[in-house]
Amino acid sequence: MPRPKVLSTHPLFPAARTILDAPCDMDYWKNPERIPRAELLARAAGRDAMVCLLTEKVDDELLAAAPTLRMVANVAVGYDNIDVAACTRRGVAASNTPGVLDETTADFAWALLMAVARRIGEGEQLIRSGQWKGWDLDQLCGGDVSGKTLGVVGFGRIGRAVARRAIGFKMRVLYSDAVRAPREVEEELHAEFIDRDALFAVADFISLHVPLLPDTHHLISTATLSKMKATAYIINTSRGPVVDEAALVAALEAKKIAGAALDVYEREPQVHPGLIARKDVVLAPHIASASLETRTKMACMAAENVVALFDGRRPPNILNPDVLAAKS
């Protein structure tokens, strides 16, 4: 049986390459810049599988350019870059990498929360500028975290991991989700299920952990921001378009909320210039899962999904299992 021909849009980590190199005929994109769209379409042609990042759009155009494609493995838990319905229509399996990044992302959500509340970015810039004159009573006073109310919007694996960390800060934890968590989970995490509008009205920190869906696009809008306390903060490590950046800038300018900390953006890699200019906003370049250990696990999981398909096994993280049923 011929070795499957696989395109990877990134060099990947050595552990993932070890999984793929033995059974597959690999083509790795190794240039430092992103693979251009035209190059992606050309290289995908004739390939049996593709390992890709969130930066590559897998749509009808790409699938038409690669009619032999049988598998698209995303190195991410989110997959809004993949048109799963189009993949299913064309008999292409799609997969993601859930689970392995939960704790790392929760850690980073807390890093952002602490940074914006305690004005760490501003403090570092002051030190580096050479303008710091020494300790002063009212210098860079931020907001306390301990004992405050944390609102978690989206109570899946990552949302629950964020809530678990709040216990050590003696915070009241509120959450909203389309589905209420089991009672034992609420008891373990000391979390209270609450209507989303009520959560926005009372939380001191709102951490977003929802997938990007039609009903979560611009979840953070002028309307939702108007419900928040003037002392409250927004933290987003989910997906950029969940936040209407123009509305967020307007709310910050009007001092309707105290600040925001973002790892993802509405039009990545572009960031609303109004956010860049503000001192009450902490900005990170989409690195919530970026520990070496976690990113390696993600790449290996994507590789294992590919190998499983061509071994005749069900890919562990397949998003459209109906494709397998149709081929059996």
N, C-alpha and C positions, 0 to 999 in steps of 0.2 A: 504493500500500500504506500503511495507517495506521501512524503512528509507534507503536512499542511503549510501553506505559505502565509506568513503572518507579518503584518505591518505594525510597528509600534511607533507612535508619534512622539515618543520620548525615549532617551537611552535606558531608562529604568535603573534600578539598583542591582548590584551583582547577584543577590539572592534570587531575584525575580528572573534575571537572565539565565541563571542556572536551570530554573524550571522550564523555560521556554526553548533554550538553545538546543538541548538534546533531541527533543521530538519534532521540532519545527524548523522550517526554513525561514529565518528571521531577517527582516529589513528594519533597522532602527534609524529613526531620524536623529542625527547627532549634532546638528548645528545649534548654536546657542539661542537663536531666535526661533519663534514659533514656526511650525511648518506652514508655508503659505497655502491658501485654499487651493489654488491651481495645482500645486505640487501634491497636496493631499489627494485630490481627485485622481491625479495621474498615478501615484504610487499605490492607491487602493485598488486600482484596476488589476484583475487577475489574482487578487489575494483571497485567501479563504477566511481570514480573521483579522481583526484590528484591535489593538490595545490603545486606548485613547484617554485623553484628559478632558476636563470640563471645557477647555478652550477650543475643542474641536466639535463642530456641529455635525451630527449624524442625521441627515434628513433625506428626503426623496432624491435630491440631486446627487448626493454621495452614493446612495444605494444603487441608483441607476448607473453610475459610473463604475460600480464594482459589482456586477451581476453574479459573480462567483462567491461573494461574501456570505459566510454562514454564521459568523459570530462577531459581536462588538462588545468588548470588555472595557467598561469605564473604570478608571482608577479614581473612584470617588463614591461616596454613598449617595449623593445627589445625582440625578441623571436628566435634568431639564435640558441638557445639550443633546439628548438622544430622543428622536421621535420614535417612541416604542411602538406606536400603532403602525407606523410605516415599516418598521422592522418586521413586525408580525405579518403584515400583508405580504411581504417579500420572503417570508420564511427565514429571517435572520434572528438568531438568538441574541439577546442583550442581557448584560449583567452589570452589577455594581459591587461595592465593597462595604457592606454594612457591618456594624458591630465593633470593628477593630479601632475605630477612631473616637469612640464615645468618650472615654475618660480623658483623652488628650484634648478634645474639643471643649469638654466641660472645664478642664483646667484653664484653658485660654479664655473662655467666657468670663471666668472669675478674674483672670489677669486684667482683662479689659474693664471689668466692673471696678476693681480696686484702683486702676490707673485713672479712670475718669472721676471717680469719687474723691480721690486724694490728690488729684492734679499732678500726677507724677510726670507726665510729658512736659508740662509747663515748667516744673522744677528742674528737670534735666536741661531743658533749653536755657534756663536762667544760668545754671552752672556753666554750661558750655560757652555761653556768650561772654563770660568774664565780667558780667555786671552785678553778680551777687555781692551784697554788702554785708552779709552776715545775718544771724537770726533776728527775727522781728516778731512781735506779738501777733499781728494780723496778716502775716505773710503767707500767701497761697493757702488760705484756709478753705478746705473742701467740706465734704459731708461725711459723717460717720456711716459705717456699714453695719457694725454690730448692733443687734437689736432692732434693725429696721425691717421693712416688709419687702420681700422679694416676690415679684410676679413672674411666673414662668408660663409663657405662651407656647404651647406645644409640649405635651408631657410624654414623649417617647423616650427612648433610651438616653439621649443626650440631655433632654430636659430633666429627667429624673436624676441623672448624675450631677447636674448643676444644683438641683434641690438638695441632694444628699450633702453637698459641701456647705450648704447654708446652715446645717444643724450646728456646726462648730462656731458659727457666728451668732447663734441664738436668735436667728431671724424668724419672723412669721413667714411661712411659705404659702402662697396662693398659686393655683394653676388653673388654666383653662385649656380645654382640648375638645375635639369633636366627640370623643368617647371618654367617659369617666374611668379613672384607674380603679383597679380592684381595691377593696377596703384595706387589705393587708399592706398594699403598697402605700396608701395614704398614711396609714398608721406608722409604718417604718420610716417614712420621710417627713412625718409631721406636716403633711401637705393638705391644704383645704381646696376642694373643688369649688370654683366660683364662676359666675357669668363673666365673659370677657370684658364687657363694659364696666362692670363693677371692679374688676381687677385693675383696669387702667385708672380708675378713679382713686384707688387707695394705695397702690404699690409705690414704693420709693425707688425701686429698681425693676425694670421690665426687661427680661431676657428672652429673646426670640429663638424658637427652635422648631419652626414649622417648615414643611417642604414647600417648594414653589408650585402652587396650583392656581387655577383661575380665581378661587375665592380667597387666596392669601396674597395675591398680587396687590401691592399698595395697601396691605393690611394696616401699616402705619401711614396714616393720611392726615389731612387737616382735621378731619372729624375725630379720629382717635387721639391725636395729639392734644386736641382741645379738652379732652376728658382728664388728662393727666395733671398731677400736682405741679406747681411751679418749681418744686424742689426735687422732682423725679428725673431719672435718667433712663435712656434706652440703650440696650446692648444687643447688637445683631451679629450672630455667628451662623445664621441660617443661609439665606439666599438674598442677594442684593435687592432684587425687585420687590421683595416683601416691604421695603421702605420706599416711600415717595420722598426722594431726596430734596426736591424743591420745597415740599411741605415741611420737611424737617428743618431746613435752613430757615424758613419763615418763622417757625415756632421758636427756634433758638434766638433769632433776631428780636422777636417780640418778648423774649424771656418767659415764654409759656412753659418751658421745661428747663432743667438745670444743665443738661448736657447729654452727650451721646458718645458711644464707643462702637465703632464699626470695623468688621473684618472683611465684609463683602459689600459690593456696590451695584447700583442699578444698571450701569453700563460699563462693566469692567472691560479694560483697565482704567477707563475714565472715571474720575470722581468729580462730583459737583464742585465747582470752584468756591461756592459759598461755604462748603464744609472745610475745604483746605485752609481757608482764611481764618477759621474760628479757633480760639484757644480752648473753648469748652467742649471740643470734640477730639477724641482719640481715634486715630486712623491706623489700621494695620493692613498689610498687603495680602489678604486671604491666606493666612498662615495658621488658622486655628488647629489644624491637624498636623502641623509641620514639626513634629519631632522625628528624628531619624528612625527611631524604632517603629513609630506608627506608619510613616510613609512607606517604609520597607514592607510592613505587613500588608498595606493596601496594594502595593505593586505585586506582591506575591499572590494575594488573593485573586487579582485580575488574571495573573498568569495561570493560576490553578483552574479558574473557570474555563479558560481557553483549552487547556490540556484535557480537562474532563470531557468536553464536547467531542473532541476528536478521538478520545479513548472509548467513545460510545457510552459515556456516563452522563448523568444529569449535572450540569454546572451547578455548584452549590448555591450560587446567588443569582440564578436566572430570574429575569424580570417578566418574561413572557413565556411561561412553560407550555402554552398552547402550541408553540412552534414545534416542540418535541413531540407532542401528541399527534400533530399532523404528519410528522415524518415517520412515525412508528407504524 
